[in-house]
Amino acid sequence: MTGVPASAAGGPSGARRAKGPASGGLTPASGRALAREARDTAPGESGDGRARRDASSPEDVRATAPSSPSSSSPEGTGNAGTAEAQGSTRAPRGGKIAAAAVDQASVWNIANLLTMLRLLLVPAFVMLMLADGGYDPAWRSLAWAAFAIAMITDLFDGHLARTYNLVTDFGKIADPIADKAIMGAALICLSALGDLPWWVTGVILGRELGITLLRFLVIRYGVIPASRGGKLKTLTQGVAVGMYVLALTGWLATLRWWVMAAAVVLTVVTGLDYVKQAIVLRRQGIAEREAALEETEE
């Protein structure tokens, strides 16, 4: 023999030691040692029955279980993290669907529908105004009804858009077009029929188109808000034009002349005020831009 120990040569104790680690078996002493080591290093993390029994109280198990980074239980924090991750992925999809629904509703809202109605009333008003030569009181009354509906819806659609946050890009473009279209159609028809001097039509339409163009020119610097004078001007113009559309005689015909004179004065005064606001707004915008450039250069 070469002096190999009996344990290595296949003795009883050697066989047991060689067999034990290879097969994964544990002796009672080594099992208890491993259990104590696991309990001392990470209590409650293993999730087996032995660790739960060795815990001091059920409260300790409940207190330590949520703090574990992973758990063998299917109901543990792994599922919670998965649910949270799924929730985070679903949220943007739901947000996109909601945003699309809001955008769709914002286009076909009541304010925009009233604006579309005003646009459709423009050709109807012209046909009624010029029907039967343009001097029939019955047709003129129907034309006045179409004009009145257009002016009333102008008040309502703006109020609804501001109150219920229905302001859209379509409304911003279509609303002023509808306003200018119905007013311009009425003024041109009245002047063509000889009921209103052309210079009045020129002053009112020139002011409206000029201010609209001015708003677009200075929009890079800011928005010119509608003043009380501008709202009063719009109301006075509507009343004056409406009185001219009707076939009035006597003192009512004289009254409508004075109302139209007031509308012309307000048209000119408010137009000059808007020009002044545009100049101030442009100067402020240029000054702010220059100050921003100086800050960036420094």
ZALUMFI-330605 format. One line per field, with one value per residue: residue number from 1; residue in one letter; x, y, z of N, C-alpha, C, O in turn. Coordinates in steps of 0.1 Angstrom, whole numbers, always signed. Layout:
// residues N
tipa <- [NUM, ...]
dofi <- [A, ...]
n.xx <- [X, ...]
n.yy <- [Y, ...]
n.zz <- [Z, ...]
ca.xx <- [X, ...]
ca.yy <- [Y, ...]
ca.zz <- [Z, ...]
c.xx <- [X, ...]
c.yy <- [Y, ...]
c.zz <- [Z, ...]
o.xx <- [X, ...]
o.yy <- [Y, ...]
o.zz <- [Z, ...]
//
This chain:
// residues 298
tipa <- [1, 2, 3, 4, 5, 6, 7, 8, 9, 10, 11, 12, 13, 14, 15, 16, 17, 18, 19, 20, 21, 22, 23, 24, 25, 26, 27, 28, 29, 30, 31, 32, 33, 34, 35, 36, 37, 38, 39, 40, 41, 42, 43, 44, 45, 46, 47, 48, 49, 50, 51, 52, 53, 54, 55, 56, 57, 58, 59, 60, 61, 62, 63, 64, 65, 66, 67, 68, 69, 70, 71, 72, 73, 74, 75, 76, 77, 78, 79, 80, 81, 82, 83, 84, 85, 86, 87, 88, 89, 90, 91, 92, 93, 94, 95, 96, 97, 98, 99, 100, 101, 102, 103, 104, 105, 106, 107, 108, 109, 110, 111, 112, 113, 114, 115, 116, 117, 118, 119, 120, 121, 122, 123, 124, 125, 126, 127, 128, 129, 130, 131, 132, 133, 134, 135, 136, 137, 138, 139, 140, 141, 142, 143, 144, 145, 146, 147, 148, 149, 150, 151, 152, 153, 154, 155, 156, 157, 158, 159, 160, 161, 162, 163, 164, 165, 166, 167, 168, 169, 170, 171, 172, 173, 174, 175, 176, 177, 178, 179, 180, 181, 182, 183, 184, 185, 186, 187, 188, 189, 190, 191, 192, 193, 194, 195, 196, 197, 198, 199, 200, 201, 202, 203, 204, 205, 206, 207, 208, 209, 210, 211, 212, 213, 214, 215, 216, 217, 218, 219, 220, 221, 222, 223, 224, 225, 226, 227, 228, 229, 230, 231, 232, 233, 234, 235, 236, 237, 238, 239, 240, 241, 242, 243, 244, 245, 246, 247, 248, 249, 250, 251, 252, 253, 254, 255, 256, 257, 258, 259, 260, 261, 262, 263, 264, 265, 266, 267, 268, 269, 270, 271, 272, 273, 274, 275, 276, 277, 278, 279, 280, 281, 282, 283, 284, 285, 286, 287, 288, 289, 290, 291, 292, 293, 294, 295, 296, 297, 298]
dofi <- [M, T, G, V, P, A, S, A, A, G, G, P, S, G, A, R, R, A, K, G, P, A, S, G, G, L, T, P, A, S, G, R, A, L, A, R, E, A, R, D, T, A, P, G, E, S, G, D, G, R, A, R, R, D, A, S, S, P, E, D, V, R, A, T, A, P, S, S, P, S, S, S, S, P, E, G, T, G, N, A, G, T, A, E, A, Q, G, S, T, R, A, P, R, G, G, K, I, A, A, A, A, V, D, Q, A, S, V, W, N, I, A, N, L, L, T, M, L, R, L, L, L, V, P, A, F, V, M, L, M, L, A, D, G, G, Y, D, P, A, W, R, S, L, A, W, A, A, F, A, I, A, M, I, T, D, L, F, D, G, H, L, A, R, T, Y, N, L, V, T, D, F, G, K, I, A, D, P, I, A, D, K, A, I, M, G, A, A, L, I, C, L, S, A, L, G, D, L, P, W, W, V, T, G, V, I, L, G, R, E, L, G, I, T, L, L, R, F, L, V, I, R, Y, G, V, I, P, A, S, R, G, G, K, L, K, T, L, T, Q, G, V, A, V, G, M, Y, V, L, A, L, T, G, W, L, A, T, L, R, W, W, V, M, A, A, A, V, V, L, T, V, V, T, G, L, D, Y, V, K, Q, A, I, V, L, R, R, Q, G, I, A, E, R, E, A, A, L, E, E, T, E, E]
n.xx <- [+8, +3, +2, -22, -48, -74, -99, -99, -95, -118, -131, -155, -164, -152, -165, -191, -186, -177, -199, -219, -217, -216, -241, -258, -269, -274, -261, -275, -263, -249, -271, -285, -267, -265, -291, -291, -272, -284, -306, -294, -282, -301, -329, -361, -360, -358, -382, -391, -406, -391, -377, -398, -408, -387, -387, -393, -419, -452, -455, -429, -423, -441, -432, -406, -410, -421, -398, -380, -359, -366, -389, -400, -426, -455, -472, -457, -434, -425, -447, -460, -442, -443, -470, -470, -452, -467, -489, -476, -470, -495, -506, -496, -508, -535, -536, -531, -553, -574, -565, -569, -596, -604, -594, -609, -635, -632, -630, -655, -674, -699, -695, -679, -698, -718, -703, -699, -726, -730, -714, -727, -751, -744, -745, -772, -783, -776, -790, -817, -817, -814, -835, -863, -856, -846, -861, -884, -905, -911, -892, -870, -874, -870, -844, -833, -839, -821, -797, -798, -798, -772, -756, -764, -756, -729, -723, -728, -712, -686, -687, -693, -671, -650, -659, -663, -639, -634, -619, -604, -581, -594, -616, -604, -596, -619, -640, -635, -635, -662, -675, -666, -675, -704, -710, -697, -710, -736, -732, -722, -744, -763, -752, -750, -777, -783, -790, -772, -744, -714, -690, -693, -694, -669, -652, -659, -654, -627, -615, -620, -607, -581, -574, -575, -555, -534, -533, -523, -498, -484, -485, -464, -452, -471, -506, -533, -556, -592, -609, -632, -643, -641, -659, -683, -683, -688, -714, -729, -725, -738, -765, -770, -767, -786, -809, -809, -812, -838, -869, -874, -892, -900, -895, -880, -863, -847, -836, -820, -800, -785, -776, -760, -741, -729, -718, -699, -681, -672, -660, -638, -624, -618, -603, -580, -570, -564, -543, -524, -520, -508, -484, -471, -470, -453, -429, -423, -420, -397, -378, -377, -367, -342, -330, -330, -312, -288, -284, -279, -255, -238]
n.yy <- [-12, +23, +41, +55, +72, +56, +67, +81, +60, +47, +40, +36, +60, +79, +72, +80, +108, +115, +108, +123, +153, +152, +142, +161, +159, +167, +168, +166, +184, +201, +211, +226, +245, +258, +268, +286, +304, +314, +326, +345, +362, +371, +376, +363, +365, +342, +329, +303, +277, +272, +296, +313, +301, +305, +332, +359, +369, +371, +397, +405, +391, +402, +427, +425, +412, +430, +446, +431, +426, +407, +380, +346, +340, +340, +361, +383, +410, +410, +406, +430, +449, +442, +448, +475, +483, +476, +493, +517, +515, +514, +539, +560, +551, +553, +580, +590, +581, +595, +621, +622, +619, +643, +662, +656, +661, +688, +700, +696, +711, +730, +757, +760, +749, +768, +789, +778, +778, +806, +811, +797, +812, +835, +834, +828, +851, +870, +862, +865, +892, +904, +895, +897, +922, +936, +953, +945, +945, +921, +902, +916, +916, +889, +887, +903, +888, +866, +880, +889, +865, +856, +876, +872, +846, +851, +864, +843, +821, +829, +834, +809, +795, +806, +802, +774, +765, +759, +768, +766, +760, +761, +776, +800, +809, +807, +822, +851, +854, +847, +867, +891, +884, +883, +909, +924, +915, +925, +953, +958, +949, +968, +992, +987, +987, +1013, +1023, +1029, +1050, +1046, +1053, +1050, +1022, +1016, +1027, +1012, +985, +988, +994, +971, +950, +960, +961, +934, +924, +937, +925, +900, +907, +915, +894, +878, +891, +893, +892, +913, +924, +923, +953, +972, +992, +982, +961, +975, +989, +968, +960, +984, +986, +963, +968, +992, +984, +964, +979, +993, +972, +965, +977, +1006, +1036, +1071, +1084, +1064, +1058, +1081, +1078, +1055, +1066, +1082, +1063, +1048, +1067, +1070, +1044, +1046, +1065, +1052, +1031, +1043, +1054, +1033, +1018, +1034, +1032, +1004, +1004, +1019, +1003, +981, +992, +998, +972, +959, +974, +967, +939, +939, +951, +932, +910, +919, +923, +896, +885, +899, +888, +862, +864, +874]
n.zz <- [+0, -5, +15, +16, +32, +51, +49, +25, +9, +7, +30, +57, +70, +52, +29, +35, +38, +13, -2, +8, +3, -25, -32, -23, +2, +38, +70, +102, +119, +102, +87, +107, +112, +87, +86, +108, +99, +76, +88, +103, +85, +65, +75, +70, +43, +28, +27, +34, +54, +77, +82, +88, +111, +129, +133, +155, +160, +145, +136, +131, +108, +90, +90, +79, +55, +33, +28, +14, -14, -33, -37, -31, -32, -52, -49, -41, -39, -65, -83, -76, -86, -112, -118, -113, -133, -156, -152, -156, -183, -194, -188, -206, -230, -224, -219, -244, -258, -245, -250, -277, -279, -267, -285, -307, -298, -293, -318, -330, -314, -297, -299, -323, -341, -341, -353, -378, -386, -389, -411, -431, -431, -445, -475, -476, -465, -484, -507, -497, -492, -517, -531, -553, -564, -542, -526, -515, -487, -472, -479, -471, -444, -438, -445, -425, -403, -407, -406, -379, -365, -371, -359, -332, -326, -329, -305, -287, -294, -289, -261, -251, -259, -244, -218, -214, -222, -250, -270, -301, -329, -353, -346, -339, -364, -381, -368, -368, -396, -402, -389, -403, -428, -427, -419, -439, -462, -457, -456, -482, -498, -489, -498, -525, -532, -528, -503, -484, -481, -501, -490, -463, -461, -471, -450, -427, -435, -444, -420, -405, -419, -420, -392, -387, -403, -391, -365, -372, -381, -358, -341, -334, -314, -295, -284, -293, -271, -271, -267, -245, -259, -285, -284, -279, -303, -321, -313, -318, -346, -355, -346, -361, -388, -389, -386, -410, -428, -425, -438, -430, -422, -417, -385, -375, -396, -395, -370, -374, -390, -372, -355, -371, -377, -351, -350, -370, -360, -336, -349, -362, -340, -323, -340, -343, -317, -316, -334, -319, -297, -310, -319, -295, -284, -303, -299, -272, -275, -292, -275, -254, -268, -276, -251, -242, -260, -253, -228, -234, -248, -229]
ca.xx <- [+0, +11, -1, -34, -57, -86, -111, -98, -95, -132, -135, -169, -166, -148, -175, -202, -183, -177, -212, -229, -216, -219, -255, -265, -275, -269, -262, -283, -255, -247, -284, -289, -257, -269, -303, -287, -265, -294, -315, -286, -278, -313, -342, -374, -359, -358, -396, -395, -413, -381, -374, -410, -409, -376, -390, -397, -433, -458, -453, -416, -424, -448, -423, -395, -413, -421, -386, -371, -359, -373, -396, -403, -440, -461, -480, -448, -432, -423, -459, -463, -434, -448, -482, -467, -447, -478, -496, -469, -471, -509, -510, -495, -518, -548, -535, -532, -567, -581, -562, -575, -610, -606, -592, -621, -646, -629, -633, -670, -681, -711, -690, -676, -710, -724, -695, -702, -739, -729, -708, -738, -761, -740, -751, -786, -787, -775, -802, -829, -816, -815, -847, -873, -851, -840, -869, -896, -904, -912, -879, -860, -876, -864, -829, -830, -839, -809, -786, -799, -793, -758, -750, -766, -747, -715, -721, -729, -701, -674, -689, -692, -657, -642, -664, -661, -625, -637, -611, -597, -574, -604, -625, -597, -596, -632, -648, -634, -640, -676, -679, -664, -683, -718, -710, -693, -721, -747, -728, -721, -757, -770, -746, -754, -791, -785, -795, -761, -733, -703, -678, -695, -690, -654, -646, -661, -647, -613, -610, -620, -597, -568, -571, -573, -541, -524, -532, -514, -484, -478, -488, -451, -449, -482, -520, -540, -569, -604, -613, -646, -647, -643, -672, -693, -684, -695, -728, -734, -725, -749, -778, -772, -769, -799, -820, -808, -817, -853, -875, -880, -896, -903, -885, -871, -853, -838, -828, -809, -789, -777, -770, -749, -730, -722, -710, -687, -672, -666, -651, -625, -617, -613, -592, -567, -566, -557, -530, -515, -516, -499, -471, -466, -467, -441, -417, -420, -414, -384, -370, -375, -359, -328, -325, -327, -300, -277, -282, -273, -242, -230]
ca.yy <- [+0, +36, +50, +64, +70, +47, +75, +84, +47, +41, +36, +39, +74, +86, +70, +89, +122, +117, +106, +134, +166, +150, +140, +173, +157, +175, +161, +174, +195, +211, +217, +236, +256, +266, +275, +297, +314, +321, +334, +357, +371, +377, +370, +365, +366, +329, +326, +290, +275, +272, +310, +319, +296, +310, +346, +361, +371, +374, +411, +406, +385, +412, +439, +422, +407, +440, +452, +423, +430, +397, +370, +334, +339, +347, +373, +392, +423, +409, +409, +444, +457, +440, +455, +489, +486, +475, +505, +528, +514, +516, +552, +568, +547, +559, +594, +593, +580, +606, +633, +622, +622, +657, +669, +653, +669, +703, +705, +696, +716, +739, +770, +759, +747, +781, +796, +773, +783, +819, +811, +793, +822, +846, +833, +829, +865, +878, +859, +871, +907, +909, +889, +906, +936, +941, +964, +940, +945, +908, +896, +923, +911, +876, +890, +909, +876, +858, +888, +889, +852, +856, +885, +867, +835, +856, +866, +831, +812, +834, +832, +794, +790, +811, +797, +760, +761, +753, +775, +758, +767, +763, +787, +813, +814, +808, +831, +864, +853, +847, +881, +900, +880, +887, +924, +929, +912, +934, +966, +958, +949, +981, +1002, +984, +991, +1027, +1026, +1034, +1056, +1037, +1057, +1043, +1008, +1016, +1030, +1001, +973, +990, +993, +957, +942, +965, +956, +919, +922, +942, +915, +889, +912, +917, +882, +873, +899, +891, +893, +925, +920, +931, +963, +974, +1001, +973, +954, +985, +992, +957, +961, +995, +983, +953, +975, +1001, +976, +957, +989, +996, +961, +966, +988, +1015, +1049, +1080, +1088, +1052, +1060, +1091, +1073, +1046, +1074, +1086, +1051, +1044, +1077, +1066, +1032, +1050, +1072, +1042, +1023, +1050, +1056, +1020, +1014, +1041, +1026, +992, +1007, +1024, +991, +973, +998, +995, +957, +956, +979, +959, +927, +941, +953, +920, +902, +924, +920, +882, +883, +904, +879, +850, +868, +875]
ca.zz <- [+0, -6, +27, +15, +44, +49, +45, +11, +1, +6, +43, +59, +72, +40, +19, +38, +36, -1, -8, +13, -5, -39, -35, -18, +15, +49, +83, +111, +125, +92, +84, +117, +110, +76, +89, +116, +90, +67, +97, +108, +74, +58, +81, +63, +28, +21, +25, +37, +67, +88, +86, +95, +125, +137, +135, +169, +161, +131, +132, +125, +94, +82, +89, +71, +41, +23, +26, +7, -28, -41, -29, -39, -33, -64, -45, -34, -46, -79, -90, -75, -95, -126, -120, -114, -146, -165, -151, -162, -197, -198, -186, -218, -240, -220, -221, -259, -262, -239, -257, -291, -277, -264, -297, -316, -293, -293, -331, -332, -302, -299, -304, -337, -349, -343, -362, -391, -390, -394, -424, -440, -432, -454, -488, -474, -463, -496, -515, -492, -493, -531, -537, -558, -566, -530, -520, -509, -472, -466, -481, -462, -430, -437, -445, -412, -394, -409, -400, -365, -360, -372, -349, -319, -325, -327, -291, -279, -296, -281, -246, -248, -261, -233, -205, -213, -227, -263, -280, -311, -340, -363, -342, -340, -378, -387, -361, -374, -410, -402, -385, -413, -440, -426, -419, -452, -471, -454, -460, -497, -503, -487, -507, -539, -533, -526, -490, -475, -489, -502, -481, -450, -463, -472, -437, -418, -440, -444, -406, -400, -426, -416, -379, -387, -408, -380, -355, -377, -382, -344, -333, -329, -302, -285, -289, -290, -266, -275, -257, -244, -271, -297, -282, -281, -317, -328, -310, -325, -360, -357, -345, -372, -401, -388, -389, -424, -436, -424, -446, -420, -426, -407, -375, -373, -406, -390, -359, -378, -395, -361, -349, -380, -375, -339, -353, -378, -351, -328, -358, -364, -327, -318, -349, -340, -304, -319, -340, -309, -289, -318, -319, -281, -283, -311, -292, -260, -280, -297, -264, -247, -276, -275, -237, -242, -268, -245, -217, -239, -252, -216]
c.xx <- [+9, +9, -13, -43, -69, -98, -111, -99, -109, -136, -149, -172, -163, -159, -187, -199, -183, -190, -221, -228, -220, -233, -263, -271, -268, -270, -270, -275, -253, -259, -287, -279, -261, -282, -300, -281, -275, -303, -307, -284, -290, -325, -354, -372, -361, -373, -400, -401, -403, -378, -385, -411, -399, -378, -396, -412, -439, -455, -439, -416, -430, -440, -412, -398, -414, -408, -376, -371, -365, -379, -400, -418, -446, -468, -471, -446, -429, -435, -463, -455, -439, -461, -480, -461, -457, -487, -489, -469, -485, -512, -508, -505, -531, -548, -537, -547, -576, -578, -568, -590, -613, -604, -604, -633, -644, -632, -648, -677, -691, -706, -687, -688, -717, -716, -698, -716, -739, -723, -719, -749, -757, -746, -766, -791, -786, -786, -815, -829, -818, -827, -857, -869, -845, -849, -882, -895, -904, -898, -868, -861, -869, -848, -825, -829, -826, -797, -786, -794, -778, -751, -752, -757, -732, -712, -720, -717, -688, -675, -688, -678, -648, -646, -661, -648, -627, -629, -603, -590, -585, -613, -617, -596, -610, -641, -647, -638, -655, -682, -678, -672, -697, -719, -707, -704, -733, -744, -728, -735, -765, -765, -750, -769, -794, -790, -784, -749, -721, -691, -680, -690, -675, -647, -647, -653, -632, -607, -609, -609, -583, -564, -568, -559, -531, -522, -522, -500, -477, -480, -475, -447, -459, -496, -526, -553, -580, -608, -628, -651, -649, -656, -684, -695, -691, -710, -735, -735, -737, -763, -781, -775, -782, -810, -820, -814, -832, -857, -882, -883, -899, -892, -875, -860, -843, -830, -817, -797, -780, -770, -758, -738, -722, -713, -697, -677, -665, -656, -637, -617, -610, -602, -579, -562, -559, -544, -520, -511, -507, -485, -464, -462, -455, -429, -413, -414, -400, -374, -367, -366, -344, -322, -322, -314, -287, -274, -275, -258, -233, -227]
c.yy <- [+12, +45, +59, +62, +62, +55, +78, +72, +41, +36, +40, +54, +82, +84, +79, +103, +124, +116, +118, +146, +163, +149, +151, +170, +165, +166, +170, +186, +206, +218, +228, +248, +265, +274, +288, +308, +321, +330, +347, +367, +378, +371, +373, +366, +353, +325, +312, +289, +276, +287, +316, +314, +301, +325, +348, +363, +373, +388, +413, +401, +396, +424, +437, +418, +418, +446, +444, +427, +419, +387, +358, +333, +346, +359, +384, +404, +422, +412, +424, +452, +455, +448, +470, +492, +485, +488, +517, +527, +517, +531, +561, +564, +553, +574, +598, +592, +591, +619, +634, +624, +637, +665, +668, +661, +684, +708, +706, +700, +726, +752, +770, +756, +760, +790, +791, +777, +797, +820, +807, +803, +834, +845, +834, +843, +873, +875, +865, +886, +912, +902, +899, +920, +942, +951, +958, +939, +931, +901, +903, +919, +898, +877, +895, +897, +868, +866, +888, +876, +851, +864, +879, +855, +839, +859, +853, +822, +816, +832, +817, +790, +794, +804, +782, +755, +753, +760, +766, +766, +770, +775, +800, +818, +817, +819, +845, +865, +854, +861, +891, +897, +885, +902, +929, +926, +922, +948, +968, +958, +962, +992, +1000, +988, +1006, +1032, +1032, +1039, +1046, +1040, +1051, +1029, +1007, +1018, +1018, +989, +975, +989, +978, +949, +947, +961, +941, +917, +926, +932, +904, +894, +912, +904, +876, +880, +897, +893, +906, +921, +929, +940, +964, +983, +992, +966, +963, +988, +981, +957, +972, +992, +973, +960, +984, +994, +969, +967, +993, +985, +961, +978, +998, +1029, +1058, +1083, +1076, +1053, +1070, +1086, +1063, +1054, +1078, +1074, +1047, +1055, +1074, +1054, +1036, +1057, +1061, +1033, +1030, +1051, +1043, +1015, +1021, +1035, +1013, +994, +1011, +1012, +982, +979, +996, +981, +954, +962, +971, +945, +928, +943, +941, +910, +906, +921, +905, +879, +888, +894, +866, +852, +869, +861]
c.zz <- [+0, +5, +25, +26, +41, +44, +31, +3, +1, +19, +46, +61, +59, +30, +22, +35, +21, -8, -4, +4, -19, -42, -30, -5, +26, +61, +92, +116, +114, +87, +94, +115, +98, +79, +98, +108, +82, +76, +101, +97, +68, +64, +73, +48, +21, +18, +28, +51, +78, +92, +93, +109, +134, +140, +149, +170, +147, +127, +126, +111, +85, +80, +80, +57, +31, +19, +17, -8, -37, -32, -38, -40, -45, -61, -40, -43, -60, -87, -88, -84, -109, -128, -121, -128, -157, -164, -157, -177, -202, -198, -199, -228, -237, -222, -235, -263, -257, -247, -271, -289, -275, -276, -306, -311, -294, -307, -334, -320, -306, -304, -319, -346, -351, -353, -377, -396, -395, -408, -434, -441, -442, -467, -487, -473, -476, -506, -510, -494, -507, -538, -541, -559, -553, -522, -514, -494, -466, -468, -472, -448, -428, -437, -431, -402, -395, -403, -385, -359, -360, -361, -335, -316, -323, -312, -283, -281, -289, -266, -243, -249, -249, -220, -204, -220, -241, -274, -288, -321, -351, -359, -342, -354, -384, -381, -367, -389, -411, -398, -396, -426, -439, -426, -432, -462, -469, -459, -475, -503, -501, -496, -521, -542, -531, -512, -481, -484, -489, -493, -467, -450, -463, -459, -428, -423, -440, -430, -402, -406, -422, -402, -379, -392, -398, -369, -359, -378, -368, -336, -328, -316, -291, -292, -284, -284, -271, -263, -256, -255, -283, -296, -284, -296, -325, -326, -318, -340, -363, -356, -357, -385, -401, -391, -403, -433, -436, -432, -437, -427, -414, -397, -372, -384, -402, -379, -364, -384, -384, -355, -358, -379, -362, -342, -361, -369, -342, -337, -359, -351, -322, -327, -346, -326, -307, -325, -329, -300, -297, -318, -305, -279, -291, -304, -280, -265, -285, -285, -256, -255, -275, -261, -236, -249, -260, -234, -222, -243, -240, -211]
o.xx <- [+20, +13, -14, -45, -73, -106, -121, -103, -110, -145, -155, -181, -170, -162, -193, -208, -187, -193, -230, -238, -226, -238, -276, -279, -256, -280, -271, -281, -254, -259, -292, -283, -260, -283, -306, -283, -274, -307, -313, -283, -290, -331, -356, -383, -365, -375, -411, -401, -408, -378, -384, -415, -402, -371, -402, -418, -431, -454, -437, -409, -426, -440, -407, -390, -408, -407, -366, -381, -370, -376, -402, -423, -441, -471, -475, -454, -430, -435, -469, -461, -439, -463, -486, -464, -457, -491, -496, -469, -487, -520, -517, -510, -538, -558, -543, -551, -584, -587, -573, -596, -623, -612, -608, -640, -654, -635, -652, -686, -692, -713, -690, -688, -723, -722, -699, -718, -746, -728, -719, -756, -765, -752, -773, -801, -795, -792, -823, -839, -824, -829, -860, -876, -839, -844, -891, -886, -897, -893, -859, -852, -863, -841, -814, -821, -820, -788, -776, -787, -772, -741, -743, -751, -724, -701, -713, -712, -681, -666, -682, -673, -640, -638, -657, -646, -621, -633, -595, -593, -584, -616, -624, -596, -612, -649, -657, -643, -660, -691, -687, -676, -703, -728, -714, -707, -739, -752, -732, -738, -772, -772, -752, -772, -805, -793, -787, -746, -718, -684, -670, -684, -669, -637, -637, -646, -624, -596, -599, -602, -574, -553, -559, -551, -520, -511, -514, -490, -465, -477, -475, -439, -457, -497, -525, -562, -578, -609, -635, -663, -658, -663, -694, -706, -699, -717, -746, -746, -744, -771, -791, -784, -789, -820, -831, -819, -839, -850, -894, -876, -900, -880, -864, -848, -831, -818, -806, -786, -767, -758, -748, -726, -710, -702, -687, -665, -652, -646, -627, -605, -599, -592, -569, -550, -548, -534, -508, -499, -497, -475, -452, -451, -446, -419, -402, -405, -392, -363, -356, -358, -335, -310, -312, -306, -277, -262, -266, -250, -221, -221]
o.yy <- [+12, +56, +69, +50, +61, +50, +78, +72, +30, +27, +48, +59, +92, +94, +85, +110, +135, +124, +122, +150, +172, +153, +151, +179, +169, +159, +182, +197, +218, +230, +239, +259, +277, +285, +298, +320, +333, +341, +357, +379, +390, +362, +385, +366, +353, +319, +308, +298, +281, +289, +324, +321, +303, +330, +339, +358, +375, +390, +421, +407, +398, +430, +446, +421, +417, +451, +448, +430, +423, +386, +360, +325, +357, +367, +394, +408, +432, +419, +430, +462, +464, +454, +477, +503, +493, +493, +525, +538, +522, +536, +568, +573, +558, +580, +608, +600, +596, +627, +644, +631, +642, +675, +677, +668, +691, +720, +716, +692, +730, +758, +779, +761, +762, +797, +799, +780, +801, +828, +812, +804, +841, +855, +839, +847, +881, +884, +870, +892, +922, +905, +909, +930, +952, +957, +966, +933, +928, +895, +897, +919, +895, +870, +891, +897, +864, +861, +887, +876, +846, +860, +880, +853, +832, +856, +852, +816, +808, +828, +814, +782, +787, +801, +778, +743, +743, +759, +758, +778, +781, +784, +811, +831, +827, +825, +852, +875, +861, +866, +898, +906, +890, +907, +939, +935, +926, +955, +978, +965, +967, +1000, +1009, +992, +1010, +1044, +1039, +1032, +1039, +1032, +1048, +1024, +998, +1012, +1014, +983, +966, +984, +974, +941, +939, +957, +937, +908, +920, +930, +899, +886, +910, +905, +869, +874, +899, +895, +910, +916, +940, +936, +959, +982, +995, +964, +959, +990, +984, +955, +970, +996, +975, +957, +984, +997, +969, +963, +996, +987, +958, +988, +997, +1033, +1053, +1083, +1079, +1049, +1069, +1089, +1063, +1049, +1077, +1075, +1043, +1051, +1075, +1053, +1030, +1054, +1062, +1028, +1023, +1049, +1043, +1008, +1014, +1035, +1010, +987, +1007, +1010, +976, +971, +992, +978, +946, +955, +968, +940, +919, +937, +938, +903, +898, +918, +901, +870, +881, +892, +861, +843, +865, +860]
o.zz <- [+4, +5, +32, +30, +29, +37, +24, -9, -5, +19, +38, +55, +56, +22, +13, +30, +16, -17, -12, -1, -25, -52, -32, +0, +24, +63, +89, +117, +117, +84, +89, +117, +99, +74, +96, +110, +80, +71, +102, +99, +66, +58, +70, +41, +9, +8, +25, +58, +89, +104, +102, +118, +146, +149, +154, +180, +137, +115, +116, +102, +74, +69, +73, +48, +20, +8, +14, -13, -48, -20, -49, -48, -49, -70, -34, -51, -67, -97, -98, -90, -117, -139, -129, -134, -166, -175, -164, -184, -213, -206, -203, -235, -246, -226, -238, -271, -265, -250, -275, -298, -280, -279, -313, -319, -296, -309, -339, -315, -318, -313, -326, -357, -362, -361, -386, -408, -404, -416, -445, -452, -446, -472, -496, -478, -478, -512, -518, -496, -509, -550, -534, -556, -554, -512, -510, -489, -456, -458, -467, -441, -417, -429, -426, -393, -385, -397, -379, -348, -351, -356, -326, -306, -317, -307, -273, -272, -284, -260, -233, -241, -245, -211, -193, -223, -242, -286, -283, -323, -357, -367, -346, -356, -390, -388, -370, -393, -419, -404, -399, -433, -448, -432, -437, -470, -479, -465, -481, -513, -510, -501, -529, -553, -533, -511, -471, -494, -480, -489, -461, -441, -458, -456, -422, -415, -437, -428, -396, -400, -420, -400, -371, -387, -397, -364, -351, -376, -368, -324, -318, -309, -279, -304, -272, -291, -274, -252, -264, -259, -291, -306, -290, -301, -334, -335, -323, -346, -373, -365, -363, -393, -411, -397, -409, -443, -446, -433, -435, -437, -403, -401, -368, -381, -405, -378, -358, -384, -385, -350, -353, -380, -362, -337, -359, -370, -340, -332, -359, -351, -319, -323, -346, -325, -300, -322, -329, -297, -291, -317, -305, -274, -286, -304, -278, -258, -282, -285, -252, -249, -274, -260, -230, -245, -260, -231, -215, -242, -240, -200]
//
